[in-house]
Amino acid sequence: MKTIYLDNNATTRTAPEVLEAMLPFFADLYGNPSSMHFFGGQVARHLKTAREQVAALIGAHPSEIVFTSCGTESDNAAIMGTLYSYPEKKHLVISRVEHPAVLNVAHHLQARGYRITELKVDGQGQLDLEELRQVLTEDTALVSIMTANNETGVIFPIDEIAAIVRERGIPFHTDAVQAVGKIPMDMGRSPIDMLSLSGHKLHAPKGIGALYIRKGTRFAPFVVGGHQEAGRRGGTENVPYIIGLGHATEFCLAHLEEENTRVRALRDRLETALLERIPNTIVNGDRQHRLPNTTNLSFEYIEGESILMLLSDEGVCASSGSACTSGSLQPSHVLRAMGVPFTAAHGSIRFSLSIYNTEEDVDAVIDVLPPIIQRLRDISPFWQDYVDGKPMDAFLTGGDVAHHVHG
Amino acid sequence: MWDYTDKVKEHFLNPRNVGEVENPDGVGEVGSLACGDALRLTFKLDEQGRIQDIKFKTFGCASAIASSSALTELAKGKTLEEAEKISNQDLAEFLGGLPEEKMHCSVMGKEALEAAIANYHGEAVVKEDFEIVCKCFGVTDREIERVARENRLTTIEEVTDYTKAGGGCQACHPKIAHILEGLWGKQPPEPAEQRVAAGKKLSNLQKIRLIQETLEREILPPIRSDGGDLELIDIDGDKVLVALRGTCSFCPQSSFTLKHFVEAKLREFVSPDLEVEEVKP
């Protein structure tokens, strides 16, 4: 069975040329870049190149790049490093649809006495910038809002947001883990102060990330240790992975146009065909402002885990925002924040493509998915009722106590 | 990915007895679309009063569909008296086990069968008094108590795995703890003794620090997620004085929460002698 991998927002294939570039640093080139001898020094030169490669992808200066262990560490470091720098300020602004790497840091801080504002989103998953303007105060230490949403692919007007925040003299961080490598980002033209990115979302391996910190931004190290990363992140550099991230960012820069043309067309082909062939299908999120590789679809009256299992049986890898897949009992916080109707919230599937996907991949899904959806709808007690136009009162909505009471 | 047994996968991929029996003798409907799983069970009896035909329609994850399929296989050919004895453990065992977090699927199957049998007997499903404990998933005190008793559940986490209760906003955790306490008596004191060395007297400073830590770690997050808040005002010997804020300050159940949740947690993690008192503004 052929593997059709359409879960690239979860993780991506390490590009073969990236892996190739890493290998010498596991073997002969094992020196410590901080060492004073030639053997470490030659590694330091490669590290410098990698830093320049990462900086080039986002239009930053190499000195503004700090290597970390992953996107989550970058997010934690940006938030905690800013709060350490402004100990007198106790207010943090985020959005309700942030990744857990930001959301749960905020909840953790809330339990320690910080005031947290979570900006709401509308049905399209977009923010109300007027609300942002109104919640900023003298006490606000940091605003952290993602560039693009991992579940829906919705892109926020991040430069506009950063400008509003900067105008008030407040530091601004963005979790751009899903955006970097998929859409152009240019720190030279943007008012963003800090930006997180992650290697394994852009064809580097897992275990490497970076944090961009604009020159002049107040920042105290989150991982405290040696003088590495200009004192901004202690710990001996993870050289092979940093080299990998450098080559991966170069790889992404070279494929950025393809991502926004060929990959986008594949995504659109998939989405359009599924909407045509499967009734009661809803696109979750703002279709106008969206990552080129992502589509999040809800199939009404069925549940996402079942869909994923049947897709997986056909070799197709995707993901779902349904309760059952998350291990929690509620659908994803992103879909709930958007107010996705409850007939659809449990039946969401996210397809996320990469430059490695082909027309055959997409066409295979267009073939196998409609019968899977129909098969599950035939098992669902709600579908036939819906088709017959029967009223689906309590059993459907869960609003009637009697249907919850079975004792 | 869930670690489903081959039997769960097999029953999910090839579910038995899907559909609805025509002119059924009994119909049972449990769950809801909003809650993420639901099951409609219909059956017909033969002349000897045995279940001749039984079919299901299920909205839910793979284990919900597999549990429904298992249920119909187990119930077929049984009299209603025999069918009533099928427990949720029987369903799980038939499938070679379910992940703990998915045990609520087996409970849903068992409840659908009971509802269908009650429907056959012409009984309304709800007779006794009950209280909705978990508002997110509409689970009552009676259901929690029964499932906890039948499955020997002793922690809130287990109750959530089996009934979903407490899996949403978590505001009902104190109530679930109360039900478990009523069922099994005071929790065995081992955990508390492990954390606070027996007989060791805390200094005032240690006590204050422990109380603050326990508040922040164990107590405030669930209260805040429900829009409430609580402030530590003072500590006087073993008396812990607190003030309620946010939605707690006008919640009629706040005194219950103070006794059965805040005090219980502080006794567990700090000292069994503590008493919590509310300071009114």
Chai-1 contact restraints between the chains, C-beta under 6 A:
chainA,res_idxA,chainB,res_idxB,connection_type,confidence,min_distance_angstrom,max_distance_angstrom,comment,restraint_id
A,A111,B,E216,contact,1.0,0.0,6.0,A-B,restraint_1
A,A111,B,L220,contact,1.0,0.0,6.0,A-B,restraint_2
A,A111,B,P221,contact,1.0,0.0,6.0,A-B,restraint_3
A,E303,B,G60,contact,1.0,0.0,6.0,A-B,restraint_4
A,E303,B,C61,contact,1.0,0.0,6.0,A-B,restraint_5
A,E305,B,C61,contact,1.0,0.0,6.0,A-B,restraint_6
A,E305,B,A62,contact,1.0,0.0,6.0,A-B,restraint_7
A,S306,B,C61,contact,1.0,0.0,6.0,A-B,restraint_8
A,S306,B,A62,contact,1.0,0.0,6.0,A-B,restraint_9
A,M309,B,A62,contact,1.0,0.0,6.0,A-B,restraint_10
A,A323,B,G36,contact,1.0,0.0,6.0,A-B,restraint_11
A,C324,B,C61,contact,1.0,0.0,6.0,A-B,restraint_12
A,L329,B,K164,contact,1.0,0.0,6.0,A-B,restraint_13
A,L329,B,G167,contact,1.0,0.0,6.0,A-B,restraint_14
A,Q330,B,G168,contact,1.0,0.0,6.0,A-B,restraint_15
A,F342,B,A34,contact,1.0,0.0,6.0,A-B,restraint_16
A,H346,B,G36,contact,1.0,0.0,6.0,A-B,restraint_17
A,I379,B,V18,contact,1.0,0.0,6.0,A-B,restraint_18
A,I379,B,T58,contact,1.0,0.0,6.0,A-B,restraint_19
A,S380,B,F59,contact,1.0,0.0,6.0,A-B,restraint_20
A,P381,B,R40,contact,1.0,0.0,6.0,A-B,restraint_21
A,P381,B,K57,contact,1.0,0.0,6.0,A-B,restraint_22
A,P381,B,F59,contact,1.0,0.0,6.0,A-B,restraint_23
A,F382,B,L33,contact,1.0,0.0,6.0,A-B,restraint_24
A,F382,B,F59,contact,1.0,0.0,6.0,A-B,restraint_25
A,F395,B,E29,contact,1.0,0.0,6.0,A-B,restraint_26
A,L396,B,L33,contact,1.0,0.0,6.0,A-B,restraint_27
A,T397,B,A34,contact,1.0,0.0,6.0,A-B,restraint_28
A,G398,B,S32,contact,1.0,0.0,6.0,A-B,restraint_29
A,G398,B,A34,contact,1.0,0.0,6.0,A-B,restraint_30
A,G398,B,C35,contact,1.0,0.0,6.0,A-B,restraint_31
A,A402,B,V126,contact,1.0,0.0,6.0,A-B,restraint_32
A,H403,B,S32,contact,1.0,0.0,6.0,A-B,restraint_33
A,H404,B,G138,contact,1.0,0.0,6.0,A-B,restraint_34
A,V405,B,V126,contact,1.0,0.0,6.0,A-B,restraint_35
A,V405,B,T140,contact,1.0,0.0,6.0,A-B,restraint_36
A,H406,B,V30,contact,1.0,0.0,6.0,A-B,restraint_37
A,H406,B,E111,contact,1.0,0.0,6.0,A-B,restraint_38
A,H406,B,A115,contact,1.0,0.0,6.0,A-B,restraint_39
A,G407,B,R142,contact,1.0,0.0,6.0,A-B,restraint_40
A,G407,B,E143,contact,1.0,0.0,6.0,A-B,restraint_41
A,G407,B,R146,contact,1.0,0.0,6.0,A-B,restraint_42
